């Protein structure tokens, strides 16, 4: 597995990471703990060194699984986790309230360190921008944690360009994690120029469009009640039917390259910039191996042009989040 460096930070990781959320949360029933640990360790054996989790995934259980799985390899891997949510009394106690107050961050980190079985968090993201806490205070709290040796690098998730600049002025931001794929290209205009200017790495989550770009989901797919996609407008039956045209374009291109649609979607991201590190998630070993194969595909400038030209002619239907989640996206 090739390595990449996230921006100017010096943080070196495998070209593809592993998003661990779906093993415990958000995409249907949780994977049995032993099986989840086996999958994470299989990723390590195949050269993956970058693993992504968060306290809210579960909540808590995903960090515990990641911590146990990676304990034997701790010095050889990079663990990223996130703070910024807490239970919302006005929403049946669901973890939808934001809290990036400095004291809250410091307590979250203490708890995460225990669950992750480690003395330091390699990359700590603010999960969503907190409208009630100035980003300078949040960045200052993470700076304190870095100086105390409990955190190594600071990241943001779904933050807008202005917020990134303000945070970076207090504590250099190593990486931005936001959704980016052939299914959602908005970051190319909204944040990527800022990331390039400041030397900040980009970690796309949902690089396979929450599974849609694999070609394994169509208008007839039924989602489990515990699957977040069941409430995502982009995944309504009508929108899946309309958006199939994009998958067909990628699948046609994949056939020409003797690859799978998932591999082409990941190879496209890797070809966009050397400071981009996608974190596809999966619960299956076969899919893990398929995804990692995407890192071995080199797309030329002509390949990128033809793929982007064909895909940009298709209008993607449906918002990527329901309204309750969309309001948490920083602009």
N, C-alpha and C positions, 0 to 999 in steps of 0.2 A: 504494500500500500504506500503510495506516494505521500509526502508530508507537505503541509502548507503552513505559512505563518499568518496569523490574524493581524493584518495591518502592520503598523510600526512597533507593535508591542513586544515582539520577540516570542510570543506564545505559539509554539509549534504543535500542530495537531495533524492527525491523519486527514487526507483530502476529503474523505467522507466520515462523518460522525454517526452516532446512533442516537436517535431520539427515543427515549425510554418511556414517555408518557403512556402510550397505548398499551403497555404491558400491564398497567394497573388502573387505567382511568381514561374515560372519554370516547373510546372507540369500541364499545361493547363490553361483555363480561371480562373481568380481570383474568390474566393468565395465571395459572397455578404457580406459586412462588418458586418452587424447584425448577419448573420449566423456564420461568423468566430468567432465573439465575444462569441456567444452562445456555440460554440464547445470548445473554450478555457476554458470558465467557467465550462462547463460540466466536463472537465478534472480535474479542481480544486476540484469539488465536489466529484470526484472519487479518490482523494488522490494524484494526480500529483502535485508536487511542483517545477518542473524544466522545464523552458520554454526557447526555443532557437530561436533567431531571428538574423537579421543583417541589417545594413543600406542599403546594396545593394539589399536586397529582395524587389523588387518593381521598382526602389529604394524607400526607405523611408516608403512606406505605411505599410509594415509588422510591423515595429516598432510601428507605430501609433496604429494599431489594437491590438497588444500585450499590449501596454501601457494602452489603454482604457479598454481592457478586464480584466486586472489584477489589475487595480487601487483599487478596493474595497478589494483586498486580499494581497496588496503589502507586508505587514510585514510577511506574511506566505509563500511567494514563492521566488524562486531564478530565476532571469532573466539573461540570457546570451545573449550578442550581440557581434558584430564583426566590426573591422575597417580594412582598408588595400586596398580598391579599390577606383578608381576615374574614371571619364569619359576619354576615350581614343580618342583624336582628330583624330588619324590615323585610327580609327576603327568606323567611323560614330558616335562618341560620346558614344559608348557602354561602360558600366562599366567593362572594361577588363584591364585597366592599374593599376599596383600596386603602392601604395604610403604608406610607413610606416615611413615617416619622422616625427620626434617628434612633430613639430608644427601642422602638419596635424592631427595626432592622437588626440591631445588635442582639436582641433576644432571639430573633429568628435564626441568626447565624449560629448562636450557641446551640440551639436545638438541632439545626441541620448538621452541624459538625458531629454530634452524637449519632444521629441516624446514619450518616455517611461513613462513620467509623474512621474519621480522619482528623488531623490537627489543623488542616488548612483547606479552604475551598479555592480551587484553581481559578474559576471564573464565576463571579456573582453578578447576576442580572437583576435589575429592577423589572419585575414581570409586566407591569403596566404603569404608565405615568400616573402619579397621584395628583389630581387637581388641587388637593387641599394642602399639599406640602411643596414649597419651592424646591425645584430640582437641585439648587445649590446646596440645600440642607441635606438632601438625600446623598448627593455626591460626596459631601463632606463627611457624612457618617461612614460611607464605604472607604473613604480615604483613611479615616481613623482605624478601621478594621485592617486595612492593608498595612498601615504602620505598626499595628499590633501583631502582624504575622498570621492573622486568622483568615485572610483573603489575599489572593495574589493579583487578580485582575478584575476590573469593573466593566459591566456590560449593561446595555439597555435593550428593552424589547418593545416593539411597535411604537417607538418614539419618533416624533417628527424632527425635521432638520434643526429648527430653532432650539428645541429642548436638547438635542445632541450637542450643539455648540455650547450652550450654557453649562451643561454637565461637564463637558470636556475641559472647560476653562478652570474647573475646580479640581477634578481628578480625571486624568486621561482615560478615555473610554477605549477599551480594547476591541469590543465587538458590539454590533447591533444584531439582534435576532428579530427577524420579522418574516412574515409570509412572502415568498417569492417563488415563482415557477412560471412555466408557459401558460398556466391557468390564471396567473395574477402578476402582471408585469409593472404595476404602478410604481414600485420602488425605484425603477430605472430613472424616473423623473423626480420623485419626491425626496429621496434620501441618498441615492448612490453617488451623485456628484459631491455631496458633503462628506461622505465616508472616504471617497478617494482623496479629496483635498486634505482631510485631517489625518489620513493614515489609519483608518479604523476598519477592522475586518467585518465581513458580513456573513451571518450564519442563517441561511434560509430555513425556516421550518415549513412543514407541508410542501416540500419540494416536488412531491408527486401529486399535488392538488388534493390532499387528504385521501389519496388512493385512486382518484378518478383517472389520472393520467396513465395508470397501469393498464387500462383497458379491461379490468376485471369487474368494473361497476357499470351497470347500464340502467335504463329506465325501469326495468323490472326488479331491480335489487331491493330487498326489504331490509331496513336497518333495525337493529335491536333497540329497545326503549332506552338502554343505557349508552347508546351510540350518539354522540354529539351531532353527527351529520343528519340525524332525524329531524332536527330543528333548524338546520342551516338552509336559508332560501335557495342557495346555489344548488342544493341537492334535492330540491323538490322533483317529483317525477317529470313534470313538463320541462324543467330546466335541464335535467339530466339528458332528456331526449334531444333538446336543442344543442347542448354542449358536446354531444357525442361527435359532432363534426370536427372538433379540435382533436379529440383522441384519434379519429380516423386519419387526420393529417400526420400526427406523430407516428402512428402505427405504419403508415405507408413509408415514411422516412426510415423507420426502424428496419423494415423488410429490406430496404436497399443496403443497409449497413450490417445486415445479419445480426441484429440485436433485438432487444425487447423495447416496447414503448417506455417502460420505466428507466431502462438504461440510457435511452436517448434523452429523456427529460433531465436526468442527473448529469449526463455528459454536457448538455447544453449549459447548465448552470456553471459547471466547472470551467467551461471554455469562456465564460463571460468576463471573468477577472481572476487573477491568481490569489486574491485575498477573500474569495468566496468559499465557504465550507458548508455544504448542505448537511442536514441531519435527518435523513429519512428514518422513519420508524417502522417496525414490523414485529409480529409475534411468531413468525415462521422462519425456520432456518433456510428453507429454499428461497424465500423472498430476500433474506439477508444476503445470501450468496449472489442472487440476481442483481440486487442493488449495488453491491460492491463491484460487480462487473462493469458498472457504468463508469467507474474511475479509470478503466483501461481503454476507453473509447476516446480517440482524439478526433474532434470535429474541427475542420478547417474554417477559415473565414467565409469561404463560399458555402460550406455546409450551414453555418449559422445564418447567413443571409437567406438562403433558400428556405430554411425551416421557419425563420421569423417572418419572412414575406408571406408564406402560405398560411401560417397560423394567425397572423395579424388581420387577415381578411375575415376571420370568424369572430363574431361578437359573442363574448361570453355572457350568458344570461344568469341573473340572480346575484344578490348580495352575498359576500363571503361570510357574514355574521348576521345573526338575528339582532334586532334593535338593542336589546339589553347588553349585548357584548360589543356592538359597534360603537357605543358611546365611550368605551374605554380606550379607543384608538386615538393616539395623540396626532395632532396635525401641525 
